[in-house]
Amino acid sequence: MNGKKICPVCKKETDAKIVDVCTTAYKYVMDKIKEEHPEWVEKDGACPKCVECYKKL
Ligand SMILES: [Zn+2]
């Protein structure tokens, strides 16, 4: 199914493509997400909002 996806980090539906955090340079973002979501893995990705949010932390 294309289109709607549930972000594994915030559990919200997102129109935008789930960001493949694994392929980005945001290692520190990944580390921060993992601090709060230990079960999360990079390949699950995150929505752009989450990535932006964690980038600001
Ligand atoms: Zn999210």
N, CA, C, O and the ligand as a Tripos MOL2 file, in Angstrom:
@<TRIPOS>MOLECULE
protein
  229   227    58     0     0
PROTEIN
NO_CHARGES

@<TRIPOS>ATOM
      1 N           0.8350   -1.2080    0.0000 N.3       1 MET1
      2 CA          0.0000    0.0000    0.0000 C.3       1 MET1
      3 C           0.8660    1.2520    0.0000 C.2       1 MET1
      4 O           1.7770    1.4000    0.8140 O.2       1 MET1
      5 N           0.5670    2.1280   -0.9100 N.am      2 ASN2
      6 CA          1.2910    3.4000   -0.9450 C.3       2 ASN2
      7 C           0.5250    4.4550   -0.1810 C.2       2 ASN2
      8 O          -0.6410    4.2650    0.1630 O.2       2 ASN2
      9 N           1.1760    5.5540    0.0790 N.am      3 GLY3
     10 CA          0.5030    6.6690    0.7330 C.3       3 GLY3
     11 C           0.7000    6.6710    2.2250 C.2       3 GLY3
     12 O           1.8040    6.8990    2.7190 O.2       3 GLY3
     13 N          -0.3860    6.4130    2.9500 N.am      4 LYS4
     14 CA         -0.3610    6.5560    4.3950 C.3       4 LYS4
     15 C           0.5510    5.5430    5.0630 C.2       4 LYS4
     16 O           0.5670    4.3590    4.7260 O.2       4 LYS4
     17 N           1.2890    6.0390    5.9970 N.am      5 LYS5
     18 CA          2.1480    5.1660    6.7900 C.3       5 LYS5
     19 C           2.0540    5.5990    8.2370 C.2       5 LYS5
     20 O           1.7940    6.7650    8.5350 O.2       5 LYS5
     21 N           2.2650    4.6580    9.1220 N.am      6 ILE6
     22 CA          2.2960    4.9820   10.5440 C.3       6 ILE6
     23 C           3.7540    5.1170   10.9610 C.2       6 ILE6
     24 O           4.5610    4.2030   10.7910 O.2       6 ILE6
     25 N           4.0590    6.2610   11.5010 N.am      7 CYS7
     26 CA          5.4130    6.4940   11.9850 C.3       7 CYS7
     27 C           5.6470    5.6340   13.2280 C.2       7 CYS7
     28 O           4.8640    5.6990   14.1760 O.2       7 CYS7
     29 N           6.6950    4.8440   13.2380 N.am      8 PRO8
     30 CA          6.9550    3.9870   14.4010 C.3       8 PRO8
     31 C           7.3910    4.7660   15.6410 C.2       8 PRO8
     32 O           7.3880    4.2300   16.7490 O.2       8 PRO8
     33 N           7.7570    6.0050   15.4560 N.am      9 VAL9
     34 CA          8.2270    6.8000   16.5910 C.3       9 VAL9
     35 C           7.0720    7.5070   17.2920 C.2       9 VAL9
     36 O           6.9160    7.3920   18.5070 O.2       9 VAL9
     37 N           6.2550    8.2460   16.5190 N.am     10 CYS10
     38 CA          5.1650    8.9960   17.1430 C.3      10 CYS10
     39 C           3.8180    8.2810   16.9970 C.2      10 CYS10
     40 O           2.8170    8.7190   17.5640 O.2      10 CYS10
     41 N           3.7960    7.1890   16.2410 N.am     11 LYS11
     42 CA          2.5780    6.3900   16.0280 C.3      11 LYS11
     43 C           1.4760    7.1630   15.3200 C.2      11 LYS11
     44 O           0.3030    6.7950   15.3910 O.2      11 LYS11
     45 N           1.8550    8.2270   14.6430 N.am     12 LYS12
     46 CA          0.8540    9.0000   13.9190 C.3      12 LYS12
     47 C           0.9290    8.6690   12.4430 C.2      12 LYS12
     48 O           1.9820    8.3340   11.9010 O.2      12 LYS12
     49 N          -0.2350    8.7780   11.8120 N.am     13 GLU13
     50 CA         -0.2880    8.5580   10.3810 C.3      13 GLU13
     51 C           0.3650    9.7380    9.6740 C.2      13 GLU13
     52 O           0.1450   10.8930   10.0370 O.2      13 GLU13
     53 N           1.1480    9.4430    8.6880 N.am     14 THR14
     54 CA          1.8120   10.5100    7.9690 C.3      14 THR14
     55 C           1.6190   10.3500    6.4700 C.2      14 THR14
     56 O           1.7270    9.2430    5.9420 O.2      14 THR14
     57 N           1.3330   11.4510    5.7820 N.am     15 ASP15
     58 CA          1.1960   11.4240    4.3270 C.3      15 ASP15
     59 C           2.5490   11.2970    3.6790 C.2      15 ASP15
     60 O           2.7410   10.6230    2.6660 O.2      15 ASP15
     61 N           3.4790   11.9820    4.3190 N.am     16 ALA16
     62 CA          4.8080   12.0410    3.7440 C.3      16 ALA16
     63 C           5.4750   10.6830    3.8120 C.2      16 ALA16
     64 O           5.1470    9.8430    4.6500 O.2      16 ALA16
     65 N           6.3830   10.4990    2.9390 N.am     17 LYS17
     66 CA          7.1580    9.2750    2.9460 C.3      17 LYS17
     67 C           7.9020    9.1850    4.2710 C.2      17 LYS17
     68 O           8.4660   10.1660    4.7550 O.2      17 LYS17
     69 N           7.8920    8.0040    4.8380 N.am     18 ILE18
     70 CA          8.6860    7.7850    6.0370 C.3      18 ILE18
     71 C          10.1550    7.9820    5.6660 C.2      18 ILE18
     72 O          10.6570    7.4040    4.7020 O.2      18 ILE18
     73 N          10.8060    8.7910    6.4380 N.am     19 VAL19
     74 CA         12.2110    9.0520    6.1670 C.3      19 VAL19
     75 C          13.0300    7.8200    6.5190 C.2      19 VAL19
     76 O          12.9180    7.2750    7.6170 O.2      19 VAL19
     77 N          13.8300    7.4030    5.5960 N.am     20 ASP20
     78 CA         14.7210    6.2890    5.8720 C.3      20 ASP20
     79 C          15.9400    6.8370    6.6050 C.2      20 ASP20
     80 O          16.9470    7.2070    6.0010 O.2      20 ASP20
     81 N          15.8110    6.8750    7.9150 N.am     21 VAL21
     82 CA         16.8490    7.5030    8.7320 C.3      21 VAL21
     83 C          18.1970    6.8210    8.5210 C.2      21 VAL21
     84 O          19.2570    7.4410    8.6080 O.2      21 VAL21
     85 N          18.1150    5.5410    8.2450 N.am     22 CYS22
     86 CA         19.3220    4.7370    8.0890 C.3      22 CYS22
     87 C          20.2380    5.2710    6.9900 C.2      22 CYS22
     88 O          21.4610    5.1630    7.0900 O.2      22 CYS22
     89 N          19.6590    5.8350    5.9620 N.am     23 THR23
     90 CA         20.4640    6.2660    4.8230 C.3      23 THR23
     91 C          20.8520    7.7340    4.9220 C.2      23 THR23
     92 O          21.5160    8.2680    4.0340 O.2      23 THR23
     93 N          20.4400    8.3800    5.9950 N.am     24 THR24
     94 CA         20.8030    9.7790    6.1360 C.3      24 THR24
     95 C          22.0270    9.9130    7.0210 C.2      24 THR24
     96 O          22.5450    8.9230    7.5370 O.2      24 THR24
     97 N          22.4760   11.1190    7.1900 N.am     25 ALA25
     98 CA         23.6610   11.3700    8.0040 C.3      25 ALA25
     99 C          23.2830   11.6880    9.4420 C.2      25 ALA25
    100 O          24.1300   12.1050   10.2320 O.2      25 ALA25
    101 N          22.0030   11.4910    9.7870 N.am     26 TYR26
    102 CA         21.5360   11.9230   11.0940 C.3      26 TYR26
    103 C          21.7880   10.8950   12.1850 C.2      26 TYR26
    104 O          20.8530   10.4390   12.8430 O.2      26 TYR26
    105 N          23.0180   10.5410   12.3730 N.am     27 LYS27
    106 CA         23.3270    9.5410   13.3890 C.3      27 LYS27
    107 C          22.9070   10.0100   14.7810 C.2      27 LYS27
    108 O          22.4110    9.2170   15.5800 O.2      27 LYS27
    109 N          23.1010   11.2720   15.0660 N.am     28 TYR28
    110 CA         22.7350   11.7740   16.3960 C.3      28 TYR28
    111 C          21.2240   11.7820   16.5850 C.2      28 TYR28
    112 O          20.7300   11.6560   17.7050 O.2      28 TYR28
    113 N          20.4920   11.9320   15.4780 N.am     29 VAL29
    114 CA         19.0340   11.8530   15.5620 C.3      29 VAL29
    115 C          18.6170   10.4300   15.9070 C.2      29 VAL29
    116 O          17.7510   10.2090   16.7530 O.2      29 VAL29
    117 N          19.2420    9.4770   15.2440 N.am     30 MET30
    118 CA         18.9580    8.0780   15.5230 C.3      30 MET30
    119 C          19.2350    7.7460   16.9810 C.2      30 MET30
    120 O          18.4500    7.0550   17.6300 O.2      30 MET30
    121 N          20.3510    8.2400   17.4880 N.am     31 ASP31
    122 CA         20.7050    7.9700   18.8840 C.3      31 ASP31
    123 C          19.6680    8.5350   19.8350 C.2      31 ASP31
    124 O          19.3130    7.8970   20.8260 O.2      31 ASP31
    125 N          19.1850    9.7260   19.5380 N.am     32 LYS32
    126 CA         18.1840   10.3560   20.4040 C.3      32 LYS32
    127 C          16.8530    9.6170   20.3470 C.2      32 LYS32
    128 O          16.1970    9.4260   21.3710 O.2      32 LYS32
    129 N          16.4620    9.2060   19.1530 N.am     33 ILE33
    130 CA         15.2180    8.4400   19.0430 C.3      33 ILE33
    131 C          15.3480    7.1500   19.8360 C.2      33 ILE33
    132 O          14.4180    6.7550   20.5390 O.2      33 ILE33
    133 N          16.4700    6.5060   19.7280 N.am     34 LYS34
    134 CA         16.6890    5.2420   20.4410 C.3      34 LYS34
    135 C          16.6630    5.4130   21.9540 C.2      34 LYS34
    136 O          16.2510    4.5070   22.6790 O.2      34 LYS34
    137 N          17.0980    6.5600   22.4240 N.am     35 GLU35
    138 CA         17.0550    6.8120   23.8600 C.3      35 GLU35
    139 C          15.6190    6.7250   24.3750 C.2      35 GLU35
    140 O          15.3630    6.1860   25.4520 O.2      35 GLU35
    141 N          14.6970    7.2590   23.5930 N.am     36 GLU36
    142 CA         13.3000    7.2740   24.0190 C.3      36 GLU36
    143 C          12.5100    6.0740   23.5180 C.2      36 GLU36
    144 O          11.4680    5.7270   24.0760 O.2      36 GLU36
    145 N          13.0130    5.4440   22.4630 N.am     37 HIS37
    146 CA         12.3200    4.2960   21.8770 C.3      37 HIS37
    147 C          13.3250    3.1720   21.6460 C.2      37 HIS37
    148 O          13.7740    2.9430   20.5230 O.2      37 HIS37
    149 N          13.6680    2.4770   22.7260 N.am     38 PRO38
    150 CA         14.7190    1.4470   22.6490 C.3      38 PRO38
    151 C          14.4190    0.3460   21.6350 C.2      38 PRO38
    152 O          15.3360   -0.2850   21.1090 O.2      38 PRO38
    153 N          13.1440    0.1190   21.3630 N.am     39 GLU39
    154 CA         12.7720   -0.9570   20.4470 C.3      39 GLU39
    155 C          12.8480   -0.5250   18.9810 C.2      39 GLU39
    156 O          12.7390   -1.3450   18.0690 O.2      39 GLU39
    157 N          13.0320    0.7540   18.7810 N.am     40 TRP40
    158 CA         13.0670    1.2910   17.4190 C.3      40 TRP40
    159 C          14.3660    0.9060   16.7230 C.2      40 TRP40
    160 O          15.4380    0.9140   17.3280 O.2      40 TRP40
    161 N          14.2530    0.5690   15.4420 N.am     41 VAL41
    162 CA         15.4530    0.2950   14.6630 C.3      41 VAL41
    163 C          15.5100    1.2490   13.4660 C.2      41 VAL41
    164 O          14.4830    1.6910   12.9520 O.2      41 VAL41
    165 N          16.7030    1.5440   13.0530 N.am     42 GLU42
    166 CA         16.9130    2.5300   11.9870 C.3      42 GLU42
    167 C          16.0710    2.2570   10.7530 C.2      42 GLU42
    168 O          15.5270    3.1800   10.1470 O.2      42 GLU42
    169 N          15.9650    0.9940   10.3860 N.am     43 LYS43
    170 CA         15.2870    0.7040    9.1300 C.3      43 LYS43
    171 C          13.7820    0.9300    9.2020 C.2      43 LYS43
    172 O          13.1100    0.9670    8.1720 O.2      43 LYS43
    173 N          13.2470    1.0820   10.4240 N.am     44 ASP44
    174 CA         11.8310    1.4390   10.5500 C.3      44 ASP44
    175 C          11.5860    2.8540   10.0580 C.2      44 ASP44
    176 O          10.4830    3.1970    9.6340 O.2      44 ASP44
    177 N          12.6230    3.6640   10.1180 N.am     45 GLY45
    178 CA         12.4870    5.0410    9.6840 C.3      45 GLY45
    179 C          11.6600    5.8540   10.6540 C.2      45 GLY45
    180 O          11.2580    5.3730   11.7140 O.2      45 GLY45
    181 N          11.4130    7.1000   10.2710 N.am     46 ALA46
    182 CA         10.6140    7.9950   11.0940 C.3      46 ALA46
    183 C          10.0250    9.0430   10.1680 C.2      46 ALA46
    184 O          10.5450    9.2860    9.0800 O.2      46 ALA46
    185 N           8.9280    9.6650   10.6100 N.am     47 CYS47
    186 CA          8.3310   10.6770    9.7500 C.3      47 CYS47
    187 C           9.1990   11.9420    9.7900 C.2      47 CYS47
    188 O           9.9650   12.1450   10.7320 O.2      47 CYS47
    189 N           9.0760   12.7820    8.7700 N.am     48 PRO48
    190 CA          9.9010   14.0020    8.7310 C.3      48 PRO48
    191 C           9.7270   14.8710    9.9630 C.2      48 PRO48
    192 O          10.6740   15.5240   10.4020 O.2      48 PRO48
    193 N           8.5240   14.8850   10.5260 N.am     49 LYS49
    194 CA          8.2790   15.6900   11.7290 C.3      49 LYS49
    195 C           9.1390   15.2010   12.8830 C.2      49 LYS49
    196 O           9.7360   16.0030   13.6010 O.2      49 LYS49
    197 N           9.2030   13.8970   13.0600 N.am     50 CYS50
    198 CA         10.0150   13.3420   14.1380 C.3      50 CYS50
    199 C          11.4840   13.6550   13.9190 C.2      50 CYS50
    200 O          12.1950   14.0370   14.8480 O.2      50 CYS50
    201 N          11.9250   13.4910   12.6980 N.am     51 VAL51
    202 CA         13.3340   13.7630   12.4130 C.3      51 VAL51
    203 C          13.6570   15.2230   12.7170 C.2      51 VAL51
    204 O          14.6750   15.5280   13.3370 O.2      51 VAL51
    205 N          12.7830   16.1160   12.2770 N.am     52 GLU52
    206 CA         12.9940   17.5460   12.5420 C.3      52 GLU52
    207 C          12.9900   17.8230   14.0390 C.2      52 GLU52
    208 O          13.8150   18.5750   14.5580 O.2      52 GLU52
    209 N          12.0380   17.1940   14.7140 N.am     53 CYS53
    210 CA         11.8870   17.3930   16.1500 C.3      53 CYS53
    211 C          13.1500   16.9500   16.8850 C.2      53 CYS53
    212 O          13.6690   17.6790   17.7290 O.2      53 CYS53
    213 N          13.6330   15.7730   16.5680 N.am     54 TYR54
    214 CA         14.8080   15.2560   17.2680 C.3      54 TYR54
    215 C          16.0690   16.0010   16.8670 C.2      54 TYR54
    216 O          17.0260   16.0680   17.6390 O.2      54 TYR54
    217 N          16.0770   16.5590   15.6700 N.am     55 LYS55
    218 CA         17.2410   17.3420   15.2350 C.3      55 LYS55
    219 C          17.4290   18.5680   16.1070 C.2      55 LYS55
    220 O          18.5460   19.0340   16.3290 O.2      55 LYS55
    221 N          16.2880   19.0880   16.6050 N.am     56 LYS56
    222 CA         16.3370   20.3180   17.3950 C.3      56 LYS56
    223 C          16.7370   20.0810   18.8380 C.2      56 LYS56
    224 O          17.0970   21.0180   19.5520 O.2      56 LYS56
    225 N          16.6750   18.8280   19.2680 N.am     57 LEU57
    226 CA         17.0010   18.5320   20.6690 C.3      57 LEU57
    227 C          18.4800   18.6900   20.9390 C.2      57 LEU57
    228 O          18.9270   18.4790   22.0660 O.2      57 LEU57
    229 ZN          6.7380   10.5580   13.6790 Zn       58 ZN58
@<TRIPOS>BOND
     1     1     2 1
     2     2     3 1
     3     3     4 2
     4     3     5 am
     5     5     6 1
     6     6     7 1
     7     7     8 2
     8     7     9 am
     9     9    10 1
    10    10    11 1
    11    11    12 2
    12    11    13 am
    13    13    14 1
    14    14    15 1
    15    15    16 2
    16    15    17 am
    17    17    18 1
    18    18    19 1
    19    19    20 2
    20    19    21 am
    21    21    22 1
    22    22    23 1
    23    23    24 2
    24    23    25 am
    25    25    26 1
    26    26    27 1
    27    27    28 2
    28    27    29 am
    29    29    30 1
    30    30    31 1
    31    31    32 2
    32    31    33 am
    33    33    34 1
    34    34    35 1
    35    35    36 2
    36    35    37 am
    37    37    38 1
    38    38    39 1
    39    39    40 2
    40    39    41 am
    41    41    42 1
    42    42    43 1
    43    43    44 2
    44    43    45 am
    45    45    46 1
    46    46    47 1
    47    47    48 2
    48    47    49 am
    49    49    50 1
    50    50    51 1
    51    51    52 2
    52    51    53 am
    53    53    54 1
    54    54    55 1
    55    55    56 2
    56    55    57 am
    57    57    58 1
    58    58    59 1
    59    59    60 2
    60    59    61 am
    61    61    62 1
    62    62    63 1
    63    63    64 2
    64    63    65 am
    65    65    66 1
    66    66    67 1
    67    67    68 2
    68    67    69 am
    69    69    70 1
    70    70    71 1
    71    71    72 2
    72    71    73 am
    73    73    74 1
    74    74    75 1
    75    75    76 2
    76    75    77 am
    77    77    78 1
    78    78    79 1
    79    79    80 2
    80    79    81 am
    81    81    82 1
    82    82    83 1
    83    83    84 2
    84    83    85 am
    85    85    86 1
    86    86    87 1
    87    87    88 2
    88    87    89 am
    89    89    90 1
    90    90    91 1
    91    91    92 2
    92    91    93 am
    93    93    94 1
    94    94    95 1
    95    95    96 2
    96    95    97 am
    97    97    98 1
    98    98    99 1
    99    99   100 2
   100    99   101 am
   101   101   102 1
   102   102   103 1
   103   103   104 2
   104   103   105 am
   105   105   106 1
   106   106   107 1
   107   107   108 2
   108   107   109 am
   109   109   110 1
   110   110   111 1
   111   111   112 2
   112   111   113 am
   113   113   114 1
   114   114   115 1
   115   115   116 2
   116   115   117 am
   117   117   118 1
   118   118   119 1
   119   119   120 2
   120   119   121 am
   121   121   122 1
   122   122   123 1
   123   123   124 2
   124   123   125 am
   125   125   126 1
   126   126   127 1
   127   127   128 2
   128   127   129 am
   129   129   130 1
   130   130   131 1
   131   131   132 2
   132   131   133 am
   133   133   134 1
   134   134   135 1
   135   135   136 2
   136   135   137 am
   137   137   138 1
   138   138   139 1
   139   139   140 2
   140   139   141 am
   141   141   142 1
   142   142   143 1
   143   143   144 2
   144   143   145 am
   145   145   146 1
   146   146   147 1
   147   147   148 2
   148   147   149 am
   149   149   150 1
   150   150   151 1
   151   151   152 2
   152   151   153 am
   153   153   154 1
   154   154   155 1
   155   155   156 2
   156   155   157 am
   157   157   158 1
   158   158   159 1
   159   159   160 2
   160   159   161 am
   161   161   162 1
   162   162   163 1
   163   163   164 2
   164   163   165 am
   165   165   166 1
   166   166   167 1
   167   167   168 2
   168   167   169 am
   169   169   170 1
   170   170   171 1
   171   171   172 2
   172   171   173 am
   173   173   174 1
   174   174   175 1
   175   175   176 2
   176   175   177 am
   177   177   178 1
   178   178   179 1
   179   179   180 2
   180   179   181 am
   181   181   182 1
   182   182   183 1
   183   183   184 2
   184   183   185 am
   185   185   186 1
   186   186   187 1
   187   187   188 2
   188   187   189 am
   189   189   190 1
   190   190   191 1
   191   191   192 2
   192   191   193 am
   193   193   194 1
   194   194   195 1
   195   195   196 2
   196   195   197 am
   197   197   198 1
   198   198   199 1
   199   199   200 2
   200   199   201 am
   201   201   202 1
   202   202   203 1
   203   203   204 2
   204   203   205 am
   205   205   206 1
   206   206   207 1
   207   207   208 2
   208   207   209 am
   209   209   210 1
   210   210   211 1
   211   211   212 2
   212   211   213 am
   213   213   214 1
   214   214   215 1
   215   215   216 2
   216   215   217 am
   217   217   218 1
   218   218   219 1
   219   219   220 2
   220   219   221 am
   221   221   222 1
   222   222   223 1
   223   223   224 2
   224   223   225 am
   225   225   226 1
   226   226   227 1
   227   227   228 2
@<TRIPOS>SUBSTRUCTURE
     1 MET1         2 RESIDUE 1 A MET
     2 ASN2         6 RESIDUE 1 A ASN
     3 GLY3        10 RESIDUE 1 A GLY
     4 LYS4        14 RESIDUE 1 A LYS
     5 LYS5        18 RESIDUE 1 A LYS
     6 ILE6        22 RESIDUE 1 A ILE
     7 CYS7        26 RESIDUE 1 A CYS
     8 PRO8        30 RESIDUE 1 A PRO
     9 VAL9        34 RESIDUE 1 A VAL
    10 CYS10       38 RESIDUE 1 A CYS
    11 LYS11       42 RESIDUE 1 A LYS
    12 LYS12       46 RESIDUE 1 A LYS
    13 GLU13       50 RESIDUE 1 A GLU
    14 THR14       54 RESIDUE 1 A THR
    15 ASP15       58 RESIDUE 1 A ASP
    16 ALA16       62 RESIDUE 1 A ALA
    17 LYS17       66 RESIDUE 1 A LYS
    18 ILE18       70 RESIDUE 1 A ILE
    19 VAL19       74 RESIDUE 1 A VAL
    20 ASP20       78 RESIDUE 1 A ASP
    21 VAL21       82 RESIDUE 1 A VAL
    22 CYS22       86 RESIDUE 1 A CYS
    23 THR23       90 RESIDUE 1 A THR
    24 THR24       94 RESIDUE 1 A THR
    25 ALA25       98 RESIDUE 1 A ALA
    26 TYR26      102 RESIDUE 1 A TYR
    27 LYS27      106 RESIDUE 1 A LYS
    28 TYR28      110 RESIDUE 1 A TYR
    29 VAL29      114 RESIDUE 1 A VAL
    30 MET30      118 RESIDUE 1 A MET
    31 ASP31      122 RESIDUE 1 A ASP
    32 LYS32      126 RESIDUE 1 A LYS
    33 ILE33      130 RESIDUE 1 A ILE
    34 LYS34      134 RESIDUE 1 A LYS
    35 GLU35      138 RESIDUE 1 A GLU
    36 GLU36      142 RESIDUE 1 A GLU
    37 HIS37      146 RESIDUE 1 A HIS
    38 PRO38      150 RESIDUE 1 A PRO
    39 GLU39      154 RESIDUE 1 A GLU
    40 TRP40      158 RESIDUE 1 A TRP
    41 VAL41      162 RESIDUE 1 A VAL
    42 GLU42      166 RESIDUE 1 A GLU
    43 LYS43      170 RESIDUE 1 A LYS
    44 ASP44      174 RESIDUE 1 A ASP
    45 GLY45      178 RESIDUE 1 A GLY
    46 ALA46      182 RESIDUE 1 A ALA
    47 CYS47      186 RESIDUE 1 A CYS
    48 PRO48      190 RESIDUE 1 A PRO
    49 LYS49      194 RESIDUE 1 A LYS
    50 CYS50      198 RESIDUE 1 A CYS
    51 VAL51      202 RESIDUE 1 A VAL
    52 GLU52      206 RESIDUE 1 A GLU
    53 CYS53      210 RESIDUE 1 A CYS
    54 TYR54      214 RESIDUE 1 A TYR
    55 LYS55      218 RESIDUE 1 A LYS
    56 LYS56      222 RESIDUE 1 A LYS
    57 LEU57      226 RESIDUE 1 A LEU
    58 ZN58       229 GROUP 0 **** ****
